């Protein structure tokens, strides 16, 4: 069973964040033109495998849709998430495989 996590937008740090078990996981983003660029996901070891990263990625795509932003991805975790969620591909501007 997956836990539903509350994701908050830390606009000052440009992070989508989950606070759980005394830890903070985040997905770093930037804005470029009409795009949101997903840079890097950081999940503390104690939260790994609990769906936190997926919650962050899902929130990022939801945020992008609500704000009419195309998504550009540099984050390897989000690239993996996209392989499991092809329905999100229509939101992509460019997927970078560096």
N, C-alpha and C positions, 0 to 999 in steps of 0.2 A: 504494500500500500504506500503510495506517494503522499507526502505531506504537502499541503498548500502553503507556500511561503509568501509573506508580505514583501513585495519589492518596492523600494522607495527610490525616487529620483533625487540624488544628491547633485543639484545643479551647480553648486560651487566647485565640486571636485570633478564634475562630468562623469559620474558613476551611477549606474543602477546598482542598488545594494540590497542584500538580504542580511539581516542581523538575526543570528540564531546561535544558541548554545554558547553565548558569550563571545562569539566570533563575527567577523564581517566578511562576506564574500561580495565581489563586485565585478561588474562588466564595465570597462572603461570605454567611453565614446567621445567622439568629436563631431562637429558640424562642418560641412564643406558644401558651399552653394546650397542646393536643395536636398542634400543627402545627410543621412546620419551614418557615420563611419564607426563600425564596431571594432575596437582596437585589441582588447585583451581581456580575458576572463581570469579572475583569481579566486580560487575557492580554497580556504584553509583545509588542511589534511583531515581534520576532525569532521568536516562537513562533506567530504568527497563521497560520491556514490549515493547521495541522499536526494538527488533531484534538484539541488540548489542551482547548479550551472544551467540546467534546462529551464528552470523558472526564470532566471535572468535573461536567457536568450528569448524565451517566449514573450517576456515583458518588453524587451527591446523591439521585437517585431510588431507587437501591439502598439507600442508608443509611436513607432514609425508610421504605421497605418493611420492612427488617429491624427497625426500631425502632417500627413501627406508628404512624407519624406521617403525617397528611395533609400535603399540600404546598400552600403558598401562594406565588405567584410574582410578584415585582416586577421581576425582572431581564429586560431585553429580549432578551438572548442566549438565556436559557432559554426564553422565550416562542417564539422562533424554533425552538429545538430541539424543543419540543413539537409544532410544526406538522409536523415530520418524523417524530415518534414518537407517533402518536395512541394507541398501546397504553398509554401512561403517563397518559392523561387520567383514568383511574379513581382515581388517587392524589391528584388535585387537590382542594383545598378551595375555592379561589377563584383565578381567573386575573385579575390586574389589568392593564388595558391603558393605563396612564398613560404 
